[in-house]
Amino acid sequence: MEKLWTTSEVARVLGITEVDVEGLVRQGKLTGYKLGGQFLRFRPGQVEALKGAVAFRPYVGKPAARGPGAWRHQVRDFFYFYDFYLVSAAFLAVLVIYLIAAG
């Protein structure tokens, strides 16, 4: 029996992100098999055939900030990505304090 590849293995072979692999499945360009109802697996032959048929632009992520001010970029990115959760947590904390003080 042939070993099926994971999404991360396919992404590495094709030189794209895992999100792009899932996009290929949604577009019908790549067949993914669900194991256990949630884990996508792929046949290596199909991936290699797709790699030969389509030219993929390699994923080049945002370079990591380095140097003396790098922590500022990391903090800014943290607040950018988690702002909703931070505001929600603050709101819930204020609500709980209000309810405890009122009761």
C-alpha positions as a printed NumPy array, in Angstrom:
array([[  0.   ,   0.   ,   0.   ],
       [  1.323,   3.415,  -0.976],
       [  2.032,   5.984,   1.741],
       [ -0.184,   9.039,   1.417],
       [  1.329,  12.488,   1.887],
       [  0.179,  15.112,   4.379],
       [ -0.717,  18.677,   3.456],
       [  2.643,  19.929,   4.722],
       [  4.54 ,  17.338,   2.653],
       [  2.627,  18.35 ,  -0.481],
       [  3.269,  22.028,   0.249],
       [  6.993,  21.349,   0.608],
       [  7.137,  19.343,  -2.653],
       [  5.216,  21.983,  -4.607],
       [  6.985,  24.903,  -2.921],
       [  3.746,  26.544,  -1.773],
       [  1.935,  27.051,   1.531],
       [ -0.453,  24.573,   3.142],
       [ -3.28 ,  27.066,   2.591],
       [ -2.478,  27.035,  -1.129],
       [ -2.625,  23.22 ,  -1.118],
       [ -6.094,  23.371,   0.442],
       [ -7.038,  25.913,  -2.216],
       [ -5.958,  23.498,  -4.95 ],
       [ -8.254,  20.886,  -3.408],
       [-11.185,  23.346,  -3.32 ],
       [-10.526,  24.268,  -6.97 ],
       [-10.526,  20.599,  -7.95 ],
       [ -6.945,  20.691,  -9.248],
       [ -5.758,  18.213,  -6.608],
       [ -7.623,  15.321,  -5.056],
       [ -7.383,  15.092,  -1.294],
       [ -8.605,  12.16 ,   0.747],
       [ -9.99 ,  12.697,   4.222],
       [ -8.857,  10.26 ,   6.858],
       [-10.766,  10.213,  10.097],
       [-13.105,  12.826,   8.68 ],
       [-10.618,  15.676,   8.98 ],
       [ -7.055,  14.863,   7.928],
       [ -6.314,  15.464,   4.245],
       [ -3.939,  13.032,   2.565],
       [ -2.684,  12.961,  -1.   ],
       [ -1.385,  10.359,  -3.427],
       [  2.26 ,  11.126,  -4.315],
       [  1.682,  10.274,  -7.979],
       [ -1.09 ,  12.847,  -8.298],
       [  1.04 ,  15.499,  -6.613],
       [  4.   ,  14.79 ,  -8.901],
       [  1.716,  14.902, -11.954],
       [  0.337,  18.264, -10.846],
       [  3.848,  19.55 , -10.193],
       [  4.869,  18.608, -13.731],
       [  1.761,  20.155, -15.295],
       [  1.589,  23.467, -13.411],
       [  4.371,  25.947, -12.667],
       [  4.102,  27.12 ,  -9.076],
       [  5.486,  30.388,  -7.837],
       [  7.441,  29.598,  -4.683],
       [  6.165,  31.002,  -1.416],
       [  8.37 ,  33.73 ,  -0.069],
       [  7.177,  34.747,   3.351],
       [  7.676,  38.079,   5.01 ],
       [ 11.241,  38.221,   6.286],
       [ 11.564,  38.124,  10.045],
       [ 12.419,  41.428,  11.637],
       [ 15.946,  41.505,  12.997],
       [ 18.092,  43.991,  14.782],
       [ 17.675,  46.3  ,  17.757],
       [ 14.073,  47.329,  16.983],
       [ 12.82 ,  43.851,  16.056],
       [ 10.764,  43.459,  19.209],
       [  8.658,  46.486,  18.187],
       [  7.666,  44.73 ,  14.957],
       [  6.858,  41.535,  16.83 ],
       [  4.672,  43.399,  19.345],
       [  2.929,  45.294,  16.536],
       [  2.268,  42.05 ,  14.659],
       [  0.961,  40.432,  17.838],
       [ -1.572,  43.222,  18.431],
       [ -2.492,  43.301,  14.745],
       [ -3.338,  39.597,  14.643],
       [ -4.893,  39.282,  18.114],
       [ -6.616,  42.645,  18.558],
       [-10.132,  41.181,  18.495],
       [ -9.295,  38.641,  21.181],
       [ -7.571,  41.221,  23.372],
       [-10.505,  43.641,  23.161],
       [-12.956,  40.801,  23.852],
       [-10.957,  39.639,  26.882],
       [-10.791,  43.195,  28.238],
       [-14.546,  43.629,  27.751],
       [-15.279,  40.347,  29.539],
       [-12.94 ,  41.271,  32.397],
       [-14.707,  44.617,  32.875],
       [-18.09 ,  42.884,  32.717],
       [-17.088,  40.3  ,  35.336],
       [-15.696,  42.985,  37.651],
       [-18.898,  45.002,  37.25 ],
       [-21.083,  41.978,  37.995],
       [-19.033,  41.061,  41.08 ],
       [-19.124,  44.656,  42.363],
       [-22.883,  44.975,  41.706],
       [-23.711,  41.662,  43.383]])
